[in-house]
Amino acid sequence: MTRLCAVALCMALASLGSNDAFAACNAPMAPSKVPDGSSATKAEMLAAMTTLKRYDGDVSAYVKCLEFEMKRDRISSLERERLHNAAIEQLKAIADRFNGEVHVYKARHG
């Protein structure tokens, strides 16, 4: 009986691993803030740009991971598309916000 329970537990854990599609691909954390272009220093704007570029690279790696997981039949194409689109929309929203602050910053500094 104990052996049967151990085998059942191992099988349950193995099935969790094969169905847990999101364990392999973790969506990157978006930058938490964008500097205010009307008061930010050049160093703050450059640091934000560096952070945003790193985030862009992280999103690209995440999207590639989703594609890989879909090709291995760990997630459906619909789920890959949903996660992909959510990541890209978040990246675009943050990039748009940053670009708006860059325009404000440039207007202030000529």
Secondary structure as a PSIPRED ss2 file (coil, helix, strand):
# PSIPRED VFORMAT (PSIPRED V4.0)

   1 M C   1.000  0.000  0.000
   2 T H   0.000  1.000  0.000
   3 R H   0.000  1.000  0.000
   4 L H   0.000  1.000  0.000
   5 C H   0.000  1.000  0.000
   6 A H   0.000  1.000  0.000
   7 V H   0.000  1.000  0.000
   8 A H   0.000  1.000  0.000
   9 L H   0.000  1.000  0.000
  10 C H   0.000  1.000  0.000
  11 M H   0.000  1.000  0.000
  12 A H   0.000  1.000  0.000
  13 L H   0.000  1.000  0.000
  14 A H   0.000  1.000  0.000
  15 S H   0.000  1.000  0.000
  16 L H   0.000  1.000  0.000
  17 G H   0.000  1.000  0.000
  18 S H   0.000  1.000  0.000
  19 N H   0.000  1.000  0.000
  20 D C   1.000  0.000  0.000
  21 A H   0.000  1.000  0.000
  22 F H   0.000  1.000  0.000
  23 A H   0.000  1.000  0.000
  24 A C   1.000  0.000  0.000
  25 C C   1.000  0.000  0.000
  26 N C   1.000  0.000  0.000
  27 A C   1.000  0.000  0.000
  28 P C   1.000  0.000  0.000
  29 M C   1.000  0.000  0.000
  30 A C   1.000  0.000  0.000
  31 P C   1.000  0.000  0.000
  32 S C   1.000  0.000  0.000
  33 K C   1.000  0.000  0.000
  34 V C   1.000  0.000  0.000
  35 P C   1.000  0.000  0.000
  36 D C   1.000  0.000  0.000
  37 G C   1.000  0.000  0.000
  38 S C   1.000  0.000  0.000
  39 S C   1.000  0.000  0.000
  40 A C   1.000  0.000  0.000
  41 T C   1.000  0.000  0.000
  42 K H   0.000  1.000  0.000
  43 A H   0.000  1.000  0.000
  44 E H   0.000  1.000  0.000
  45 M H   0.000  1.000  0.000
  46 L H   0.000  1.000  0.000
  47 A H   0.000  1.000  0.000
  48 A H   0.000  1.000  0.000
  49 M H   0.000  1.000  0.000
  50 T H   0.000  1.000  0.000
  51 T H   0.000  1.000  0.000
  52 L H   0.000  1.000  0.000
  53 K H   0.000  1.000  0.000
  54 R H   0.000  1.000  0.000
  55 Y H   0.000  1.000  0.000
  56 D H   0.000  1.000  0.000
  57 G H   0.000  1.000  0.000
  58 D H   0.000  1.000  0.000
  59 V H   0.000  1.000  0.000
  60 S H   0.000  1.000  0.000
  61 A H   0.000  1.000  0.000
  62 Y H   0.000  1.000  0.000
  63 V H   0.000  1.000  0.000
  64 K H   0.000  1.000  0.000
  65 C H   0.000  1.000  0.000
  66 L H   0.000  1.000  0.000
  67 E H   0.000  1.000  0.000
  68 F H   0.000  1.000  0.000
  69 E H   0.000  1.000  0.000
  70 M H   0.000  1.000  0.000
  71 K H   0.000  1.000  0.000
  72 R C   1.000  0.000  0.000
  73 D C   1.000  0.000  0.000
  74 R C   1.000  0.000  0.000
  75 I C   1.000  0.000  0.000
  76 S C   1.000  0.000  0.000
  77 S H   0.000  1.000  0.000
  78 L H   0.000  1.000  0.000
  79 E H   0.000  1.000  0.000
  80 R H   0.000  1.000  0.000
  81 E H   0.000  1.000  0.000
  82 R H   0.000  1.000  0.000
  83 L H   0.000  1.000  0.000
  84 H H   0.000  1.000  0.000
  85 N H   0.000  1.000  0.000
  86 A H   0.000  1.000  0.000
  87 A H   0.000  1.000  0.000
  88 I H   0.000  1.000  0.000
  89 E H   0.000  1.000  0.000
  90 Q H   0.000  1.000  0.000
  91 L H   0.000  1.000  0.000
  92 K H   0.000  1.000  0.000
  93 A H   0.000  1.000  0.000
  94 I H   0.000  1.000  0.000
  95 A H   0.000  1.000  0.000
  96 D H   0.000  1.000  0.000
  97 R H   0.000  1.000  0.000
  98 F H   0.000  1.000  0.000
  99 N H   0.000  1.000  0.000
 100 G H   0.000  1.000  0.000
 101 E H   0.000  1.000  0.000
 102 V H   0.000  1.000  0.000
 103 H H   0.000  1.000  0.000
 104 V H   0.000  1.000  0.000
 105 Y H   0.000  1.000  0.000
 106 K H   0.000  1.000  0.000
 107 A H   0.000  1.000  0.000
 108 R H   0.000  1.000  0.000
 109 H H   0.000  1.000  0.000
 110 G C   1.000  0.000  0.000
